[in-house]
Amino acid sequence: MPRSRTGEEILDEAERLIFQIAEARPKTGGPIGINDILVKAIDRIDTLFNLGEAITGLSTGFTDLDEATSGLQPADLIIVAGRPSMGKTTFAMNLVENAVLRTDKAVLVFSLEMPSESIVIRMLASLGRIDQTKVRAGKLDDDDWPRLTSAVNLLNDRKLFIDDTAGISPSEMRARTRRLAREHGEIALIMVDYLQLMQIPGSSGDSRVNEISEISRSLKGLAKEFNCPVIALSQLNRSLEQRPNKRPVNSDLRESGAIEQDADIIMFVYRDEVYHPETEYKGVAEIIIGKQRNGPIGTTRLAFLGKYSRFEDLAPGSYQFDDE
């Protein structure tokens, strides 16, 4: 028996229809003839050819990662996962920072875990290369203030929007994104931290797996509707802690195989020093691409500057990728 729609879902549908009428948009969805699709496909290929660049999407800001992915592609759902203390939020926010500095389009962050002020403080520490503990405590040295001013100037007047509503539902997230697009134009990137904190209104909570599956599908739908990459952070199962090799694999994604199915790219953040403090790879993070629908899988390495909440490039070519 099909699930009856909640009041929130009905309101969301009504808003969608009203918005379509207000903007005089043609009705979307439904079959499209092959000739029309071919025209669009050839136009895109021609545009990419004339650009003559390896990066066809939104640059990540990291050289080897861009080489592996060709940038973050429109309509892709990108999962960033990792165990606690690995730096997955820092990595995702660095992707946001790089997007904000490279595009005039809107960038939207849904931070379900951290308040917006904390997010911005971390961004300022990263962009200014200032010890984040000093920024949070307000104990800045004389040479920190110019760095802070420079970071503020980098973010000032950018189209960056942060929504820190806790427990937001997929339908409310979609409605708020529509309003933002109506008011501020095309969206370049959406980031969600993190998907397990989203809630389904009216759910009994009996099957968290089904809830996460619905959330995962909704995030992929969000990416398609706004034709922009959506980065969603995800938790990993604790069971990987019992393995000798603690590098994550796709099956470690917590609570739902649907995340693996819906994702176009799955990236894991792994730092060996978290488990092995005496490792020779201190300050090195592995970005493990466990799935890429249209590209290679493998590992790239970045420098991790924890006190600055920042990842940076290592020497070019510090990656290992498979052809499939």
N, C-alpha and C positions, 0 to 999 in steps of 0.2 A: 504494500500500500504506500503510495507516494507521501512524502512528508509535507504537511501543510505549511504554507509560507508564514513567516513571522510578520508582525506589523512593521518591523524595521526593513525587512526585505521588500514589502509592498511599497513603503515610502521611497525606498531606493529606486525601485522600478518606475514609480511615478515621476521622480526627479529626473531620471534618465530621459523619459519621454518628453517632459516639459522642456528640458534642455535642448533636445533635438528640434523641437518646434521653434524655440526662441532663436536658435542659431540658424534656422532654415536649412538644416542639414538634410541631405538625402538619406533615405532609409538605408541602414547598414545591414550587412549580413546577407546570407543566401548565396546561391550558386553564381559564379562568374564564368563567362565563356572563355575558352582557351585563348582566343585571339586577343582579348583584352589583357589577360594575364601575360601573354607573350610580349606585348608592347611594354608593360611595366618591367618585366624581367630584363628585356634588352636595354631599356633605358637605364636601369640600374647598372648593368654590366658596362655599358658605354660610359656612364658617369665615373665608375670606379677605374676603368681603363684610362680615362683622361686625367684622373687625379694622379696616377702614376705613383701611388703610395702603397706601402704594405699594410698600413693601418686603415681599414675600411669602416671601423666603428668608432666608438668613443675611446680615446686612449686611456689606458690604466695609469699612465705615468711611470710605468716600469718597463724598461727596454725589452728584456727577455720575455716578460709576460705578454707584452704587445706582439712580439714576434710569434708567440705560440697561439695567440687567440685572434690576431688581427684587430684587437680592440674589442670593447664590449658592444655587442651587436643589438640593433633595434629588435624589440619583441622577445629578447632572450630572458629566461629566468636563470639567474646565476646564484647558486647556493654557496655560501662561505661558511665552513664548519670547522670546529676545533674543540678540544677539551679546554676547561678553564685555565687561564693564565697563559695561553698560547699566543694571544694577541689578535684574535679574530675581529673584535670590534675596532681595534686600532687599524688593522689592515683595511677593513671596510671603510672606515672614515678617511683613510688616506686615499682610497679610490674616489670618495666623495670630494675631498679637497682638490684632487687633480682634475676632476670633472668641472668643478666650480671655476677653476682658474683657466680652463680651456674652452668654455662655451658661454654664450650669452643666453642660453636657454635656462629654464628653471630646473633646479635640482631639489628634490623633496626627500626628507629623511623622516621616517616614522621611528621614533626612539621609545620603545615600550618599556625599557629597563632603566635608562638614565635620563634625568631631567635635561632640558635643552641647554641650560646654562653650563652644566658639566660637559656636555658635548662640545660647546663652543670653547670652553677653557682648554680642552684637549686639543682642539684644532689650532688655537693660538700657540700653544706650546710646540706643536708639530711644525707649523709654518714658520715660527720664530726661532726654532731650535733652542727653546728655553726649558730647563728642568721643570716638568709639570708639577712636582711637589712644591716648588717655589711659587709657581703661578697660583696654585690652589691656596697656598698659605698667605699670598700677598707679600712674600719676603724676597723681593727682587733686588739684585745687585744693580749698580749704576749702569753696567754695560747690558743689562737685560732690558731696560726700558726702551732703548731704540729698537731692539728686536721685537718687542711687544708692539710698538707703534707700527713697525713695518708689517707685522702680521695682521693687525687691525686694518691697515690700509688695503691689504690684499683682499680681505673679505668684505670691506665696506662697499655697499651698493650692489653687491652680487645678488643674483636671484637664487639664494639659498633659503629654504624654508624647512623648519623643524617642527614636527608635531609630536609631543611627548605624552599623548594620551595613553594611559595604561589600559591594557586589555581591550584594545580597539577591535572591532569586528571587521571581517572582509567587506561587508556591504558599506559600512561607515567609511572605511579606508577608501573605497572606490568613489563614494560620494564626495569626500573631501578632495580627492585628486581631481575629480571633474570640475569642482568649483575653482581650484587653483589654476587649472588649465584655462578655464574660461576667463579668469581675471589676469593671468600673467603669461599666457601663451604656451607654446609648445614646451614639453617636458623632456629634458635630456636624460635624466636618471632618477630612479626611485630606489631608496635603500630602506630595509626593514630590519630592525634589531629588537627582538628576534622572533621568528615565526611561531615558536612554541608558546609565546606569551599572548598571541592573538586568541580571541574567544569567538565561539559561535553562539549567538543569542538563542535562548530557548533550548539549548542542548542539555540533556540530562547528565552528561559527563560519564555515561556508562562505557562509551567506547572512544577513548582519546585518539586511538588510531584513526577512526573514521573522521573525527574532527580535524586532525592534522591533514588528512587526505583532502578534505574540503578546503582547508586553508591553502594548501599547496596549489590546488587547481585554481583557486581564486587569484593567487599571485601570478600564475602564468597568464590568466585571463587579463589581469591588470597590465602586464607587459605587452600583450597583443593589442588591447584597446588603445593604449597611449603610444604604441609603437616605439617604446624605449626600453633599455635594459632595466630589469628589476633585480637588485641584489638583496637576497634574504639570508640573514644569519640563522644558523641552526645549531642545536646542541647535538652531541654525540653520546652514544651509549657508554655507560661506565665499564662495560665488559671488556673493552679494549685494554683497560688497565691491567688485565690479567695476562696479556700476551707478552712474550719476550720482545717482539717488535711492535712498538706502540704507534707506528705510523698508521693513520686512519685509512680505511677503505670504504667504498660506497655503502656496504652493508652495515656500517657503524652508525649511519644516520639514525637519529633517535625517533622512535614511535611510528614510523611509516615508510614503507617501501614506495609509497606514492611520491614522496619527495624526489627519490632517485628517478622515477619515471617521468615526472613533470619537468625536471631541471634540464636545461640545455647545457649548462656547465656546472660542475661540482668542483669546488676548490677546498682543500684542507690546509689549514695553517698548522705547521708542526715545528717545534723548536726542541732539539735534542737536549739542550741544557736543562730543560724543565725536569727531565727524568734522570739525566746524567750530568750533575753539576761540574764534573771534571772533564767533560768532553772537550775535544780540540775544536769543536764548532761553536764556541761561545759567540753570541751575538749574530748567529746565522739562523735564518728561518727558511724552512722549505715550504714552498707553495706547491702542493701536490694536486695536479689536475686529474681527478679520478674519472671524470666523464667530460667529454666535449662532443656534442652532437655533430659538429661540422669541422672538427679539427683533431689534432693529436692529443694524446694523454701523456703525462709524464710529470717531471718535477723541475721547477725553477727555484733558484735560491736568491734571497734578499738579505741585506743587512738589517738587523733589528736594533733600533736605538730606543730602548724601553723608556728611559727617563724623558725622552722627547716625544713619546707616543708616535713613533715614526718608523716606517720602513723605507729603505733606500736601495738603489741598485748596487749590486756587487760588480765585479768585472764582467764585461760583456761575454756571453757564451757560457755562463755558469748554469746551464740547464741540461736536462736529459729528457728527450721526448721520443715516444714511439710514433710510428707512421700511422697507426690506427687506434 
